[in-house]
């Protein structure tokens, strides 16, 4: 197997144990994902400690859990903004365009594959490339996560951090309680 050239590296080509492969996502996207893995684990652990921990629980102290949780929340906000800027600057935002010709049909084909075809050894109906990384179900899922899920988590987290920014009533209940739920 030939050596990887600088041009190959720019194209995301690498080798492992003599086999060539292509990184589908740029390094900054992979780094953002791994940072989020660590942050989500820390947020879950500290959030659990904040909600269910007591002095005798053996979990983190409330003060420590709150400090770590708030710091991780700010880092999530900061890295999300950087991620959005990166998507725009690099053009990677195009990966989330879901409504292309054949999208709905592709969703049904992909769903059928995940429900049965994968268990029967059928070939994957959608092969990723650097230009088109996601199958239709991944496109819609990631779009919902990036456009709805993560911003909603950040917004509710900011309301809990700064309760004066929360609405006085949410779904007929007063105060911050509905947001915390």
Backbone bond lengths (Angstrom), bond angles and torsions (degrees), N, CA, C in turn:
res aa  C-N    CA-C-N  psi(-1)  N-CA   C-N-CA  omega(-1)  CA-C   N-CA-C  phi
1 X - - - 1.454 - - 1.527 107.97 -
2 X 1.313 116.05 136.60 1.461 120.88 -177.12 1.523 110.86 -74.44
3 X 1.328 114.44 159.35 1.460 120.81 178.25 1.530 109.66 -70.36
4 X 1.305 115.64 154.61 1.461 121.83 177.02 1.523 107.83 -80.05
5 X 1.320 115.78 126.97 1.458 121.79 -179.55 1.529 109.34 -88.56
6 X 1.340 117.01 164.28 1.463 119.29 175.05 1.536 111.97 -58.12
7 X 1.323 116.88 -35.34 1.468 120.56 177.58 1.525 110.43 -63.90
8 X 1.352 116.92 -41.76 1.459 120.90 176.68 1.524 110.42 -59.64
9 X 1.329 116.82 -43.87 1.466 120.91 -179.45 1.520 110.92 -59.53
10 X 1.351 116.38 -43.39 1.464 120.23 178.71 1.531 110.56 -61.32
11 X 1.320 117.11 -30.92 1.467 121.73 179.99 1.531 111.74 -85.91
12 X 1.323 117.88 -0.34 1.452 121.35 177.57 1.514 113.92 83.84
13 X 1.330 118.15 19.49 1.461 121.69 178.89 1.518 108.79 -85.99
14 X 1.334 116.54 138.67 1.459 122.05 178.66 1.523 108.27 -143.42
15 X 1.326 116.23 170.84 1.463 120.34 174.51 1.515 109.01 -129.65
16 X 1.302 115.24 145.13 1.455 122.72 172.58 1.518 105.91 -135.57
17 X 1.321 115.65 122.36 1.465 122.06 -179.02 1.529 111.05 50.05
18 X 1.331 115.89 43.02 1.454 121.21 175.78 1.515 115.62 81.41
19 X 1.311 118.28 -4.12 1.465 120.98 179.98 1.518 109.64 -99.91
20 X 1.330 115.86 132.54 1.467 121.41 177.66 1.519 110.31 -82.93
21 X 1.307 116.17 141.03 1.452 120.93 171.77 1.516 108.79 -148.20
22 X 1.332 115.72 164.69 1.458 122.01 -177.63 1.519 108.81 -116.85
23 X 1.317 116.17 128.27 1.458 120.41 171.67 1.524 107.25 -70.88
24 X 1.316 117.52 123.58 1.461 120.51 179.65 1.523 111.33 -75.54
25 X 1.319 116.76 -36.09 1.455 121.07 -175.93 1.520 110.25 -107.62
26 X 1.331 116.65 142.07 1.470 119.35 178.01 1.527 111.12 -63.28
27 X 1.315 115.36 159.32 1.459 121.36 -177.28 1.514 113.79 -55.78
28 X 1.331 117.70 -38.94 1.460 120.03 -178.10 1.519 111.46 -65.73
29 X 1.337 119.21 -32.18 1.463 121.67 177.20 1.527 109.78 -71.55
30 X 1.326 116.91 -42.66 1.469 120.21 178.25 1.528 110.65 -63.05
31 X 1.335 116.86 -41.42 1.461 121.11 177.53 1.523 110.38 -62.07
32 X 1.340 117.99 -43.90 1.459 121.99 179.39 1.530 110.31 -60.05
33 X 1.326 116.94 -42.17 1.461 120.03 179.01 1.531 111.23 -62.45
34 X 1.327 117.74 -44.36 1.463 120.24 -178.43 1.527 111.78 -68.71
35 X 1.310 116.82 -36.45 1.467 119.97 174.99 1.529 108.90 -61.50
36 X 1.339 116.61 -42.78 1.459 120.03 178.98 1.520 112.58 -65.24
37 X 1.315 117.97 -35.41 1.462 120.21 176.67 1.526 109.61 -57.53
38 X 1.326 116.04 -49.82 1.468 120.54 -179.25 1.525 110.22 -63.29
39 X 1.331 116.88 -45.21 1.464 120.37 -177.65 1.527 111.96 -64.66
40 X 1.329 117.39 -41.32 1.468 120.18 -179.11 1.521 110.94 -66.28
41 X 1.326 116.94 -39.61 1.471 119.60 176.34 1.523 110.19 -62.69
42 X 1.335 116.80 -45.04 1.470 120.00 178.51 1.526 111.58 -64.57
43 X 1.336 116.70 -41.84 1.466 119.57 179.11 1.529 111.32 -64.38
44 X 1.326 117.27 -40.36 1.467 120.37 178.85 1.531 110.55 -65.32
45 X 1.320 116.68 -45.42 1.469 120.40 -178.23 1.528 110.99 -65.63
46 X 1.318 116.81 -45.93 1.463 118.84 -179.30 1.519 111.10 -72.30
47 X 1.338 118.31 -35.08 1.460 121.03 176.19 1.516 111.11 -63.28
48 X 1.332 116.81 -41.69 1.456 121.21 176.35 1.527 109.57 -61.17
49 X 1.308 115.93 -44.10 1.465 120.57 179.83 1.525 111.39 -63.86
50 X 1.342 117.38 -39.22 1.465 120.68 179.14 1.522 111.76 -66.63
51 X 1.323 117.16 -39.43 1.465 120.62 -176.96 1.521 113.20 -80.37
52 X 1.329 117.06 -38.00 1.456 119.96 -169.81 1.525 114.07 -118.18
53 X 1.313 117.60 -6.36 1.461 119.42 -177.10 1.513 111.67 -80.93
54 X 1.270 114.73 146.59 1.459 121.38 173.78 1.512 107.25 -131.35
55 X 1.294 116.40 179.52 1.464 120.00 -179.27 1.517 111.96 -60.48
56 X 1.333 117.78 -30.95 1.464 120.19 -177.28 1.522 112.93 -101.39
57 X 1.333 118.03 9.66 1.464 120.45 -174.61 1.521 112.83 -76.15
58 X 1.307 117.74 -20.60 1.455 120.44 -178.01 1.517 112.49 81.69
59 X 1.335 116.83 -2.95 1.458 120.63 176.21 1.525 108.53 -82.03
60 X 1.307 115.87 -172.70 1.465 119.87 177.83 1.522 110.74 -60.22
61 X 1.316 115.74 152.48 1.461 118.30 173.30 1.525 107.87 -66.52
62 X 1.321 116.05 155.51 1.466 120.47 -179.13 1.525 110.53 -56.99
63 X 1.313 115.98 -44.56 1.478 120.51 -178.28 1.524 111.25 -61.13
64 X 1.325 117.30 -47.24 1.472 121.09 -179.98 1.524 110.59 -64.66
65 X 1.328 116.32 -45.46 1.466 120.23 -179.94 1.523 110.61 -60.10
66 X 1.337 116.40 -42.41 1.465 120.36 -179.94 1.527 111.21 -64.27
67 X 1.325 117.27 -44.57 1.468 120.95 -179.88 1.533 111.10 -62.42
68 X 1.330 116.92 -47.49 1.469 120.80 -179.40 1.521 109.86 -65.34
69 X 1.333 117.27 -43.74 1.457 121.82 -178.79 1.533 110.75 -61.10
70 X 1.337 116.18 -47.80 1.464 119.79 -179.78 1.524 111.81 -64.44
71 X 1.328 117.37 -41.59 1.470 120.18 178.51 1.532 110.53 -62.51
72 X 1.320 116.59 -43.48 1.468 119.74 178.99 1.522 110.95 -64.39
73 X 1.329 117.13 -37.77 1.460 120.75 177.45 1.517 112.06 -61.48
74 X 1.332 116.62 -44.41 1.470 120.08 177.89 1.529 110.95 -63.89
75 X 1.322 116.73 -38.36 1.469 120.06 179.09 1.528 110.48 -66.82
76 X 1.330 117.53 -38.98 1.472 120.57 175.83 1.520 109.78 -59.92
77 X 1.319 117.27 -46.12 1.467 120.81 178.78 1.528 110.66 -59.79
78 X 1.316 116.89 -48.74 1.468 121.98 -178.84 1.530 111.43 -61.10
79 X 1.338 117.25 -46.96 1.470 119.54 -178.17 1.524 111.33 -70.56
80 X 1.341 117.87 -29.89 1.464 120.22 176.70 1.528 110.32 -66.25
81 X 1.321 116.54 -42.55 1.467 120.05 176.98 1.536 109.69 -61.95
82 X 1.343 117.18 -44.50 1.465 120.04 177.01 1.529 111.40 -60.72
83 X 1.332 116.67 -40.19 1.462 122.05 178.60 1.525 110.40 -61.40
84 X 1.328 117.49 -46.31 1.465 120.68 179.20 1.529 111.22 -62.04
85 X 1.332 116.41 -42.86 1.464 120.19 177.19 1.534 109.57 -61.79
86 X 1.332 116.61 -43.99 1.464 121.00 178.29 1.518 112.31 -60.72
87 X 1.337 116.89 -40.80 1.466 120.25 177.70 1.521 110.97 -60.40
88 X 1.328 115.86 -43.36 1.463 120.42 -177.74 1.523 110.87 -69.57
89 X 1.316 116.81 -49.61 1.468 121.30 -176.07 1.532 111.72 -64.04
90 X 1.323 116.79 -41.01 1.464 120.53 -175.81 1.514 113.40 -84.87
91 X 1.319 117.93 -15.01 1.456 120.95 -175.36 1.521 113.20 82.95
92 X 1.340 117.34 3.67 1.461 120.89 179.87 1.530 112.21 -64.37
93 X 1.328 118.34 -16.26 1.457 121.55 178.54 1.520 110.98 -58.30
94 X 1.333 117.72 -24.68 1.467 121.06 -179.89 1.530 112.19 -62.25
95 X 1.339 117.26 -22.40 1.466 120.70 179.05 1.528 111.41 -64.56
96 X 1.319 117.35 -19.03 1.455 121.37 -176.70 1.521 113.33 -96.04
97 X 1.343 116.93 -1.14 1.460 119.67 178.13 1.522 108.39 -70.80
98 X 1.306 116.35 110.77 1.453 119.64 -171.42 1.519 114.04 -97.80
99 X 1.287 118.18 -28.98 1.452 119.25 -171.26 1.524 111.72 -92.90
100 X 1.324 113.81 72.55 1.459 121.20 175.50 1.513 108.17 -107.52
101 X 1.300 116.24 169.65 1.455 121.06 179.42 1.535 109.89 -55.83
102 X 1.318 116.11 129.57 1.457 121.28 177.83 1.514 114.56 82.32
103 X 1.335 117.74 9.09 1.468 120.40 -176.45 1.528 112.15 -62.95
104 X 1.333 117.30 -49.41 1.467 120.97 -177.57 1.526 110.01 -63.54
105 X 1.317 116.51 -44.73 1.470 120.42 177.47 1.530 109.86 -59.73
106 X 1.337 116.63 -42.20 1.461 121.52 178.44 1.521 112.17 -62.09
107 X 1.341 116.73 -36.38 1.472 119.97 177.53 1.527 110.44 -63.39
108 X 1.341 116.93 -42.87 1.464 119.96 179.60 1.529 111.44 -66.60
109 X 1.321 116.45 -40.75 1.470 120.00 178.40 1.526 110.08 -63.24
110 X 1.325 116.70 -45.80 1.466 121.31 -179.48 1.522 111.04 -64.34
111 X 1.331 116.92 -41.26 1.465 120.89 178.03 1.525 110.34 -61.64
112 X 1.332 116.50 -44.54 1.462 120.31 177.87 1.515 111.82 -60.30
113 X 1.317 116.17 -39.27 1.461 120.22 178.00 1.526 110.66 -62.82
114 X 1.347 116.55 -46.65 1.465 119.94 -178.56 1.528 112.27 -68.02
115 X 1.333 117.68 -31.83 1.463 120.61 -178.74 1.527 113.21 -79.05
116 X 1.338 116.94 -33.62 1.473 116.82 -177.02 1.520 114.17 -142.50
117 X 1.312 117.89 -41.15 1.462 120.82 -174.63 1.514 114.22 -57.78
118 X 1.298 116.47 -37.74 1.463 120.61 -179.04 1.529 111.01 -63.27
119 X 1.332 116.51 -32.83 1.462 121.27 -178.93 1.522 112.20 -79.52
120 X 1.333 116.77 -18.09 1.463 121.22 179.63 1.520 112.15 -100.38
121 X 1.333 116.18 6.76 1.457 120.23 177.59 1.511 114.47 75.43
122 X 1.328 118.16 19.62 1.463 121.17 178.57 1.526 109.85 -69.31
123 X 1.314 117.54 151.00 1.468 119.35 177.98 1.529 110.73 -67.06
124 X 1.305 114.19 149.42 1.464 120.24 179.11 1.526 108.39 -63.52
125 X 1.345 118.08 131.11 1.466 120.04 -176.68 1.520 114.91 -73.75
126 X 1.313 118.00 -11.71 1.456 120.27 -173.84 1.521 109.16 -141.02
127 X 1.312 117.10 110.50 1.466 120.42 179.47 1.518 109.95 -94.21
128 X 1.326 117.37 126.14 1.462 119.49 -178.71 1.530 111.89 -72.65
129 X 1.316 114.30 149.29 1.465 122.13 172.98 1.525 107.16 -133.11
130 X 1.322 117.02 171.43 1.465 119.34 177.79 1.522 111.30 -65.04
131 X 1.332 116.62 -27.61 1.464 120.69 -179.39 1.532 111.86 -83.68
132 X 1.323 116.93 -29.83 1.471 121.78 -178.86 1.523 108.16 -136.99
133 X 1.318 115.04 87.18 1.460 121.60 -169.82 1.525 113.72 -79.07
134 X 1.327 117.65 -30.07 1.456 121.47 -169.85 1.518 112.04 -110.97
135 X 1.349 115.44 142.64 1.459 119.14 170.24 1.533 106.97 -77.91
136 X 1.336 118.32 169.62 1.470 119.65 -175.21 1.535 114.61 -56.57
137 X 1.334 118.31 -39.43 1.465 119.26 179.08 1.527 111.11 -67.81
138 X 1.316 117.07 -37.61 1.461 119.86 177.18 1.524 110.13 -66.21
139 X 1.330 117.39 -40.26 1.460 120.38 179.94 1.525 111.05 -58.37
140 X 1.322 116.15 -49.35 1.464 118.81 -177.00 1.527 110.71 -68.75
141 X 1.322 117.14 -37.81 1.468 121.09 179.59 1.521 111.00 -65.02
142 X 1.335 117.56 -50.08 1.456 120.44 -179.39 1.517 111.51 -65.05
143 X 1.321 116.97 -36.54 1.456 119.70 177.51 1.525 110.04 -61.58
144 X 1.333 117.00 -45.34 1.464 120.48 178.82 1.524 111.61 -63.82
145 X 1.328 117.11 -39.46 1.468 120.43 179.38 1.528 110.45 -65.38
146 X 1.341 117.11 -46.91 1.469 121.03 -175.13 1.521 112.22 -75.71
147 X 1.345 117.83 -33.92 1.462 119.98 -175.68 1.527 112.57 -93.93
148 X 1.343 117.61 -29.77 1.465 120.48 -176.18 1.535 111.50 -113.03
149 X 1.310 116.94 -58.15 1.460 121.64 -170.85 1.513 114.96 -61.40
150 X 1.320 116.76 -59.80 1.465 119.93 -176.49 1.530 112.07 -63.95
151 X 1.336 119.66 -43.89 1.473 118.00 176.25 1.533 112.80 -61.29
152 X 1.342 117.85 -36.47 1.459 120.42 178.18 1.525 111.38 -65.62
153 X 1.330 116.71 -41.59 1.463 120.65 177.50 1.526 110.30 -63.56
154 X 1.324 116.87 -43.36 1.467 120.71 179.25 1.526 110.41 -64.08
155 X 1.336 116.86 -44.25 1.464 120.79 -179.07 1.524 111.56 -62.74
156 X 1.331 117.62 -47.05 1.467 119.27 -179.76 1.528 110.82 -67.92
157 X 1.320 116.83 -34.31 1.461 119.80 175.93 1.513 111.84 -63.63
158 X 1.330 116.52 -40.67 1.469 120.27 178.29 1.530 110.78 -66.12
159 X 1.341 116.27 -36.23 1.471 118.82 177.94 1.525 111.15 -67.08
160 X 1.320 117.13 -35.15 1.462 119.54 177.53 1.522 111.12 -72.92
161 X 1.331 116.43 -34.27 1.461 120.59 178.69 1.535 110.61 -72.21
162 X 1.322 114.92 -38.56 1.465 121.40 -178.88 1.528 108.12 -122.29
163 X 1.332 118.21 76.36 1.468 120.66 -171.77 1.523 114.63 -59.58
164 X 1.318 117.21 -22.97 1.468 118.51 177.01 1.527 111.83 -66.09
165 X 1.350 117.30 -17.57 1.461 121.10 178.43 1.527 112.46 -85.57
166 X 1.322 117.54 -10.23 1.467 121.82 -178.44 1.522 110.23 -79.22
167 X 1.323 117.18 151.22 1.472 119.14 175.98 1.537 110.91 -65.66
168 X 1.310 115.26 155.01 1.478 120.07 -178.94 1.528 110.94 -70.92
169 X 1.336 117.21 -32.93 1.460 122.63 179.89 1.525 109.23 -130.29
170 X 1.340 116.15 135.42 1.461 121.65 174.98 1.522 107.25 -133.45
171 X 1.319 116.29 120.03 1.467 121.88 179.65 1.522 111.36 51.61
172 X 1.309 116.36 40.80 1.455 121.22 176.10 1.518 114.40 81.06
173 X 1.288 119.07 -5.97 1.465 121.41 179.15 1.528 109.12 -103.50
174 X 1.305 114.75 146.96 1.454 118.83 -177.30 1.516 112.72 -88.59
175 X 1.311 114.48 157.94 1.456 120.87 173.06 1.515 113.68 73.76
176 X 1.303 114.44 -159.71 1.458 123.00 -171.82 1.535 112.08 -90.26
177 X 1.318 117.47 -9.69 1.463 121.80 -173.54 1.527 113.51 -52.77
178 X 1.346 120.66 -49.23 1.472 119.40 -179.60 1.535 113.13 -60.37
179 X 1.311 116.55 -34.38 1.475 120.40 178.98 1.509 109.84 -68.47
180 X 1.316 116.84 -41.18 1.469 120.36 178.92 1.529 110.84 -63.07
181 X 1.309 116.23 -33.08 1.474 119.25 179.38 1.507 109.95 -72.78
